[in-house]
Amino acid sequence: MDNSTEYAYFLNKLEAAGFEAYIVGGCVRDMLLGRTVNDWDITSSALPEQIMSVFSELKVIPTGLKHGTVTAVRSGVPFEITTFRVDGSYSDSRRPDSVRFTSSLEEDLARRDFTINAMAMDVRGELYDPFGGRNDLQARLIRAVGEPERRFGEDALRILRAVRFASVLGFSIEKQTAAAALELRGLLDNISRERCRDELSKMIMGTDFAETALEYREIIAQIIPELRESFDFEQHSRYHRYNVYEHTVRAVAAAPQDVTVRTAMLFHDICKPQMFRLDENGSGHFKGHAGAGAKATETIMRRLRWDNSVISDVCALIERHSDKIVSEKQIKRLISKLGEENFFRLIEVMKSDNLAKNEFVLPENDWFDECAQLGRQFIRENECMDLRQLAVNGNDIMSLGAQGRQIGECLNDLLGLVIDGELPNEREALLERAREVLT
């Protein structure tokens, strides 16, 4: 089903029942920008109970009756419908303590965060834009509705949302809105770590992330204070043209649209400042920063409550990002250690790292592309790079008298010998070597 026209069903149905109804917020913004709309939000003069009555033939979920929101599901697609409302005070800098339903669309739009999100459109395509959102879209500007201090004081997450929109849309933040966001960034401490993490994950995927992150680094550091050490930290290295922080954000921006890779780039040099050493020639070195960075990143990501699997993937990439790949044997070992998907991510991490250095290192990216091609070839040819591909298994090793951890250690040793080309992946040859090791 084409969801881009499905919303008309809801608007028509509400209007036929005597109510005002509009699509509102981000879906209107994205329609006007010609972007793909993923979520359709509808606002109406109908009260929640009236909305549920109008759509009684559908599955209707009272997702937020207290705040006037119900979700109607049609053909498996959910549509949020919210009654026009005015928000009460915000004692937790996140959600209104109470809401008051209103019959005024303008009052409803006045409570929203930014002008580009405070537009509504009816089923005939007529735009309602009391705060100049369309002009700000054309000017590529993010501006708070009304007083920015009040908007951010109501919901501090809007500070991160402003920076995220700047990164993703390539917009500037209006001067007063930017000043208020920077001044009130401490309010972000009141926001759940999960919500901050989600905004950060969207932010780093933006096409304009580097410039945005340079301008609003103090807001990002409010969420990740460990980044502050890298601000203006000169590397004193012929390989680098940027300080540690600018290198970091430019490496993020150079990375492909893979959130795991981009997250790894955000943290890959997090421990460079503390590992910095200057030699007798005045050159900077950061020995051990990859391993230390992986450990520090795990702590940060757990604090921000990333999923364990994502933490594991990101930390594995960071730990290996400074490795030198010099042989086919090493490519096979990396695939064995990281798995296929993370091996190819590691290649992208290494390339992105180089793209944020001095230009003379860029020819190395041709070698990294060759490494990826060799990796694909080894996978295609079913080269043995995984314990599951070995011609022997745990039961075979156990039958030779091995027990407990000894079984896994023996299998891993055999796999290493096969990967290095020192043993064929043949059952008898592997069992013979296992007997030698175990006796």
Secondary structure as a PSIPRED ss2 file (coil, helix, strand):
# PSIPRED VFORMAT (PSIPRED V4.0)

   1 M C   1.000  0.000  0.000
   2 D C   1.000  0.000  0.000
   3 N H   0.000  1.000  0.000
   4 S H   0.000  1.000  0.000
   5 T H   0.000  1.000  0.000
   6 E H   0.000  1.000  0.000
   7 Y H   0.000  1.000  0.000
   8 A H   0.000  1.000  0.000
   9 Y H   0.000  1.000  0.000
  10 F H   0.000  1.000  0.000
  11 L H   0.000  1.000  0.000
  12 N H   0.000  1.000  0.000
  13 K H   0.000  1.000  0.000
  14 L H   0.000  1.000  0.000
  15 E H   0.000  1.000  0.000
  16 A H   0.000  1.000  0.000
  17 A C   1.000  0.000  0.000
  18 G C   1.000  0.000  0.000
  19 F C   1.000  0.000  0.000
  20 E C   1.000  0.000  0.000
  21 A E   0.000  0.000  1.000
  22 Y E   0.000  0.000  1.000
  23 I E   0.000  0.000  1.000
  24 V E   0.000  0.000  1.000
  25 G C   1.000  0.000  0.000
  26 G H   0.000  1.000  0.000
  27 C H   0.000  1.000  0.000
  28 V H   0.000  1.000  0.000
  29 R H   0.000  1.000  0.000
  30 D H   0.000  1.000  0.000
  31 M H   0.000  1.000  0.000
  32 L H   0.000  1.000  0.000
  33 L H   0.000  1.000  0.000
  34 G C   1.000  0.000  0.000
  35 R C   1.000  0.000  0.000
  36 T C   1.000  0.000  0.000
  37 V C   1.000  0.000  0.000
  38 N C   1.000  0.000  0.000
  39 D C   1.000  0.000  0.000
  40 W C   1.000  0.000  0.000
  41 D E   0.000  0.000  1.000
  42 I E   0.000  0.000  1.000
  43 T E   0.000  0.000  1.000
  44 S E   0.000  0.000  1.000
  45 S C   1.000  0.000  0.000
  46 A C   1.000  0.000  0.000
  47 L C   1.000  0.000  0.000
  48 P H   0.000  1.000  0.000
  49 E H   0.000  1.000  0.000
  50 Q H   0.000  1.000  0.000
  51 I H   0.000  1.000  0.000
  52 M H   0.000  1.000  0.000
  53 S H   0.000  1.000  0.000
  54 V H   0.000  1.000  0.000
  55 F C   1.000  0.000  0.000
  56 S C   1.000  0.000  0.000
  57 E C   1.000  0.000  0.000
  58 L C   1.000  0.000  0.000
  59 K E   0.000  0.000  1.000
  60 V E   0.000  0.000  1.000
  61 I E   0.000  0.000  1.000
  62 P E   0.000  0.000  1.000
  63 T E   0.000  0.000  1.000
  64 G E   0.000  0.000  1.000
  65 L H   0.000  1.000  0.000
  66 K H   0.000  1.000  0.000
  67 H H   0.000  1.000  0.000
  68 G C   1.000  0.000  0.000
  69 T E   0.000  0.000  1.000
  70 V E   0.000  0.000  1.000
  71 T E   0.000  0.000  1.000
  72 A E   0.000  0.000  1.000
  73 V E   0.000  0.000  1.000
  74 R E   0.000  0.000  1.000
  75 S C   1.000  0.000  0.000
  76 G C   1.000  0.000  0.000
  77 V E   0.000  0.000  1.000
  78 P E   0.000  0.000  1.000
  79 F E   0.000  0.000  1.000
  80 E E   0.000  0.000  1.000
  81 I E   0.000  0.000  1.000
  82 T E   0.000  0.000  1.000
  83 T E   0.000  0.000  1.000
  84 F C   1.000  0.000  0.000
  85 R E   0.000  0.000  1.000
  86 V E   0.000  0.000  1.000
  87 D E   0.000  0.000  1.000
  88 G C   1.000  0.000  0.000
  89 S C   1.000  0.000  0.000
  90 Y C   1.000  0.000  0.000
  91 S C   1.000  0.000  0.000
  92 D C   1.000  0.000  0.000
  93 S C   1.000  0.000  0.000
  94 R C   1.000  0.000  0.000
  95 R C   1.000  0.000  0.000
  96 P C   1.000  0.000  0.000
  97 D C   1.000  0.000  0.000
  98 S C   1.000  0.000  0.000
  99 V E   0.000  0.000  1.000
 100 R E   0.000  0.000  1.000
 101 F E   0.000  0.000  1.000
 102 T C   1.000  0.000  0.000
 103 S C   1.000  0.000  0.000
 104 S C   1.000  0.000  0.000
 105 L H   0.000  1.000  0.000
 106 E H   0.000  1.000  0.000
 107 E H   0.000  1.000  0.000
 108 D H   0.000  1.000  0.000
 109 L H   0.000  1.000  0.000
 110 A H   0.000  1.000  0.000
 111 R C   1.000  0.000  0.000
 112 R C   1.000  0.000  0.000
 113 D C   1.000  0.000  0.000
 114 F E   0.000  0.000  1.000
 115 T H   0.000  1.000  0.000
 116 I H   0.000  1.000  0.000
 117 N H   0.000  1.000  0.000
 118 A C   1.000  0.000  0.000
 119 M C   1.000  0.000  0.000
 120 A E   0.000  0.000  1.000
 121 M E   0.000  0.000  1.000
 122 D C   1.000  0.000  0.000
 123 V C   1.000  0.000  0.000
 124 R C   1.000  0.000  0.000
 125 G C   1.000  0.000  0.000
 126 E C   1.000  0.000  0.000
 127 L E   0.000  0.000  1.000
 128 Y E   0.000  0.000  1.000
 129 D C   1.000  0.000  0.000
 130 P C   1.000  0.000  0.000
 131 F C   1.000  0.000  0.000
 132 G C   1.000  0.000  0.000
 133 G H   0.000  1.000  0.000
 134 R H   0.000  1.000  0.000
 135 N H   0.000  1.000  0.000
 136 D H   0.000  1.000  0.000
 137 L H   0.000  1.000  0.000
 138 Q H   0.000  1.000  0.000
 139 A C   1.000  0.000  0.000
 140 R C   1.000  0.000  0.000
 141 L E   0.000  0.000  1.000
 142 I E   0.000  0.000  1.000
 143 R C   1.000  0.000  0.000
 144 A E   0.000  0.000  1.000
 145 V C   1.000  0.000  0.000
 146 G C   1.000  0.000  0.000
 147 E C   1.000  0.000  0.000
 148 P H   0.000  1.000  0.000
 149 E H   0.000  1.000  0.000
 150 R H   0.000  1.000  0.000
 151 R H   0.000  1.000  0.000
 152 F H   0.000  1.000  0.000
 153 G H   0.000  1.000  0.000
 154 E H   0.000  1.000  0.000
 155 D C   1.000  0.000  0.000
 156 A C   1.000  0.000  0.000
 157 L H   0.000  1.000  0.000
 158 R H   0.000  1.000  0.000
 159 I H   0.000  1.000  0.000
 160 L H   0.000  1.000  0.000
 161 R H   0.000  1.000  0.000
 162 A H   0.000  1.000  0.000
 163 V H   0.000  1.000  0.000
 164 R H   0.000  1.000  0.000
 165 F H   0.000  1.000  0.000
 166 A H   0.000  1.000  0.000
 167 S H   0.000  1.000  0.000
 168 V H   0.000  1.000  0.000
 169 L H   0.000  1.000  0.000
 170 G C   1.000  0.000  0.000
 171 F C   1.000  0.000  0.000
 172 S E   0.000  0.000  1.000
 173 I E   0.000  0.000  1.000
 174 E C   1.000  0.000  0.000
 175 K H   0.000  1.000  0.000
 176 Q H   0.000  1.000  0.000
 177 T H   0.000  1.000  0.000
 178 A H   0.000  1.000  0.000
 179 A H   0.000  1.000  0.000
 180 A H   0.000  1.000  0.000
 181 A H   0.000  1.000  0.000
 182 L H   0.000  1.000  0.000
 183 E H   0.000  1.000  0.000
 184 L C   1.000  0.000  0.000
 185 R H   0.000  1.000  0.000
 186 G H   0.000  1.000  0.000
 187 L H   0.000  1.000  0.000
 188 L H   0.000  1.000  0.000
 189 D H   0.000  1.000  0.000
 190 N H   0.000  1.000  0.000
 191 I C   1.000  0.000  0.000
 192 S C   1.000  0.000  0.000
 193 R H   0.000  1.000  0.000
 194 E H   0.000  1.000  0.000
 195 R H   0.000  1.000  0.000
 196 C H   0.000  1.000  0.000
 197 R H   0.000  1.000  0.000
 198 D H   0.000  1.000  0.000
 199 E H   0.000  1.000  0.000
 200 L H   0.000  1.000  0.000
 201 S H   0.000  1.000  0.000
 202 K H   0.000  1.000  0.000
 203 M H   0.000  1.000  0.000
 204 I C   1.000  0.000  0.000
 205 M C   1.000  0.000  0.000
 206 G C   1.000  0.000  0.000
 207 T C   1.000  0.000  0.000
 208 D C   1.000  0.000  0.000
 209 F H   0.000  1.000  0.000
 210 A H   0.000  1.000  0.000
 211 E H   0.000  1.000  0.000
 212 T H   0.000  1.000  0.000
 213 A H   0.000  1.000  0.000
 214 L H   0.000  1.000  0.000
 215 E H   0.000  1.000  0.000
 216 Y C   1.000  0.000  0.000
 217 R H   0.000  1.000  0.000
 218 E H   0.000  1.000  0.000
 219 I H   0.000  1.000  0.000
 220 I H   0.000  1.000  0.000
 221 A H   0.000  1.000  0.000
 222 Q H   0.000  1.000  0.000
 223 I H   0.000  1.000  0.000
 224 I C   1.000  0.000  0.000
 225 P H   0.000  1.000  0.000
 226 E H   0.000  1.000  0.000
 227 L H   0.000  1.000  0.000
 228 R H   0.000  1.000  0.000
 229 E H   0.000  1.000  0.000
 230 S H   0.000  1.000  0.000
 231 F C   1.000  0.000  0.000
 232 D C   1.000  0.000  0.000
 233 F C   1.000  0.000  0.000
 234 E C   1.000  0.000  0.000
 235 Q C   1.000  0.000  0.000
 236 H C   1.000  0.000  0.000
 237 S C   1.000  0.000  0.000
 238 R C   1.000  0.000  0.000
 239 Y C   1.000  0.000  0.000
 240 H C   1.000  0.000  0.000
 241 R C   1.000  0.000  0.000
 242 Y C   1.000  0.000  0.000
 243 N C   1.000  0.000  0.000
 244 V H   0.000  1.000  0.000
 245 Y H   0.000  1.000  0.000
 246 E H   0.000  1.000  0.000
 247 H H   0.000  1.000  0.000
 248 T H   0.000  1.000  0.000
 249 V H   0.000  1.000  0.000
 250 R H   0.000  1.000  0.000
 251 A H   0.000  1.000  0.000
 252 V H   0.000  1.000  0.000
 253 A H   0.000  1.000  0.000
 254 A H   0.000  1.000  0.000
 255 A C   1.000  0.000  0.000
 256 P C   1.000  0.000  0.000
 257 Q C   1.000  0.000  0.000
 258 D C   1.000  0.000  0.000
 259 V H   0.000  1.000  0.000
 260 T H   0.000  1.000  0.000
 261 V H   0.000  1.000  0.000
 262 R H   0.000  1.000  0.000
 263 T H   0.000  1.000  0.000
 264 A H   0.000  1.000  0.000
 265 M H   0.000  1.000  0.000
 266 L H   0.000  1.000  0.000
 267 F H   0.000  1.000  0.000
 268 H C   1.000  0.000  0.000
 269 D C   1.000  0.000  0.000
 270 I C   1.000  0.000  0.000
 271 C C   1.000  0.000  0.000
 272 K H   0.000  1.000  0.000
 273 P H   0.000  1.000  0.000
 274 Q H   0.000  1.000  0.000
 275 M H   0.000  1.000  0.000
 276 F C   1.000  0.000  0.000
 277 R E   0.000  0.000  1.000
 278 L E   0.000  0.000  1.000
 279 D C   1.000  0.000  0.000
 280 E C   1.000  0.000  0.000
 281 N C   1.000  0.000  0.000
 282 G C   1.000  0.000  0.000
 283 S C   1.000  0.000  0.000
 284 G E   0.000  0.000  1.000
 285 H E   0.000  0.000  1.000
 286 F C   1.000  0.000  0.000
 287 K C   1.000  0.000  0.000
 288 G C   1.000  0.000  0.000
 289 H H   0.000  1.000  0.000
 290 A H   0.000  1.000  0.000
 291 G H   0.000  1.000  0.000
 292 A H   0.000  1.000  0.000
 293 G H   0.000  1.000  0.000
 294 A H   0.000  1.000  0.000
 295 K H   0.000  1.000  0.000
 296 A H   0.000  1.000  0.000
 297 T H   0.000  1.000  0.000
 298 E H   0.000  1.000  0.000
 299 T H   0.000  1.000  0.000
 300 I H   0.000  1.000  0.000
 301 M H   0.000  1.000  0.000
 302 R H   0.000  1.000  0.000
 303 R H   0.000  1.000  0.000
 304 L C   1.000  0.000  0.000
 305 R C   1.000  0.000  0.000
 306 W C   1.000  0.000  0.000
 307 D C   1.000  0.000  0.000
 308 N H   0.000  1.000  0.000
 309 S H   0.000  1.000  0.000
 310 V H   0.000  1.000  0.000
 311 I H   0.000  1.000  0.000
 312 S H   0.000  1.000  0.000
 313 D H   0.000  1.000  0.000
 314 V H   0.000  1.000  0.000
 315 C H   0.000  1.000  0.000
 316 A H   0.000  1.000  0.000
 317 L H   0.000  1.000  0.000
 318 I H   0.000  1.000  0.000
 319 E H   0.000  1.000  0.000
 320 R H   0.000  1.000  0.000
 321 H C   1.000  0.000  0.000
 322 S C   1.000  0.000  0.000
 323 D C   1.000  0.000  0.000
 324 K C   1.000  0.000  0.000
 325 I C   1.000  0.000  0.000
 326 V C   1.000  0.000  0.000
 327 S C   1.000  0.000  0.000
 328 E H   0.000  1.000  0.000
 329 K H   0.000  1.000  0.000
 330 Q H   0.000  1.000  0.000
 331 I H   0.000  1.000  0.000
 332 K H   0.000  1.000  0.000
 333 R H   0.000  1.000  0.000
 334 L H   0.000  1.000  0.000
 335 I H   0.000  1.000  0.000
 336 S H   0.000  1.000  0.000
 337 K H   0.000  1.000  0.000
 338 L H   0.000  1.000  0.000
 339 G C   1.000  0.000  0.000
 340 E H   0.000  1.000  0.000
 341 E H   0.000  1.000  0.000
 342 N H   0.000  1.000  0.000
 343 F H   0.000  1.000  0.000
 344 F H   0.000  1.000  0.000
 345 R H   0.000  1.000  0.000
 346 L H   0.000  1.000  0.000
 347 I H   0.000  1.000  0.000
 348 E H   0.000  1.000  0.000
 349 V H   0.000  1.000  0.000
 350 M H   0.000  1.000  0.000
 351 K H   0.000  1.000  0.000
 352 S H   0.000  1.000  0.000
 353 D H   0.000  1.000  0.000
 354 N H   0.000  1.000  0.000
 355 L H   0.000  1.000  0.000
 356 A C   1.000  0.000  0.000
 357 K C   1.000  0.000  0.000
 358 N C   1.000  0.000  0.000
 359 E H   0.000  1.000  0.000
 360 F H   0.000  1.000  0.000
 361 V H   0.000  1.000  0.000
 362 L C   1.000  0.000  0.000
 363 P C   1.000  0.000  0.000
 364 E H   0.000  1.000  0.000
 365 N H   0.000  1.000  0.000
 366 D H   0.000  1.000  0.000
 367 W H   0.000  1.000  0.000
 368 F H   0.000  1.000  0.000
 369 D H   0.000  1.000  0.000
 370 E H   0.000  1.000  0.000
 371 C H   0.000  1.000  0.000
 372 A H   0.000  1.000  0.000
 373 Q H   0.000  1.000  0.000
 374 L H   0.000  1.000  0.000
 375 G H   0.000  1.000  0.000
 376 R H   0.000  1.000  0.000
 377 Q H   0.000  1.000  0.000
 378 F H   0.000  1.000  0.000
 379 I H   0.000  1.000  0.000
 380 R H   0.000  1.000  0.000
 381 E C   1.000  0.000  0.000
 382 N C   1.000  0.000  0.000
 383 E C   1.000  0.000  0.000
 384 C C   1.000  0.000  0.000
 385 M C   1.000  0.000  0.000
 386 D C   1.000  0.000  0.000
 387 L H   0.000  1.000  0.000
 388 R H   0.000  1.000  0.000
 389 Q H   0.000  1.000  0.000
 390 L C   1.000  0.000  0.000
 391 A C   1.000  0.000  0.000
 392 V C   1.000  0.000  0.000
 393 N C   1.000  0.000  0.000
 394 G H   0.000  1.000  0.000
 395 N H   0.000  1.000  0.000
 396 D H   0.000  1.000  0.000
 397 I H   0.000  1.000  0.000
 398 M H   0.000  1.000  0.000
 399 S C   1.000  0.000  0.000
 400 L C   1.000  0.000  0.000
 401 G C   1.000  0.000  0.000
 402 A C   1.000  0.000  0.000
 403 Q C   1.000  0.000  0.000
 404 G C   1.000  0.000  0.000
 405 R H   0.000  1.000  0.000
 406 Q H   0.000  1.000  0.000
 407 I H   0.000  1.000  0.000
 408 G H   0.000  1.000  0.000
 409 E H   0.000  1.000  0.000
 410 C H   0.000  1.000  0.000
 411 L H   0.000  1.000  0.000
 412 N H   0.000  1.000  0.000
 413 D H   0.000  1.000  0.000
 414 L H   0.000  1.000  0.000
 415 L H   0.000  1.000  0.000
 416 G H   0.000  1.000  0.000
 417 L H   0.000  1.000  0.000
 418 V H   0.000  1.000  0.000
 419 I H   0.000  1.000  0.000
 420 D C   1.000  0.000  0.000
 421 G C   1.000  0.000  0.000
 422 E C   1.000  0.000  0.000
 423 L C   1.000  0.000  0.000
 424 P C   1.000  0.000  0.000
 425 N C   1.000  0.000  0.000
 426 E C   1.000  0.000  0.000
 427 R H   0.000  1.000  0.000
 428 E H   0.000  1.000  0.000
 429 A H   0.000  1.000  0.000
 430 L H   0.000  1.000  0.000
 431 L H   0.000  1.000  0.000
 432 E H   0.000  1.000  0.000
 433 R H   0.000  1.000  0.000
 434 A H   0.000  1.000  0.000
 435 R H   0.000  1.000  0.000
 436 E H   0.000  1.000  0.000
 437 V H   0.000  1.000  0.000
 438 L H   0.000  1.000  0.000
 439 T C   1.000  0.000  0.000
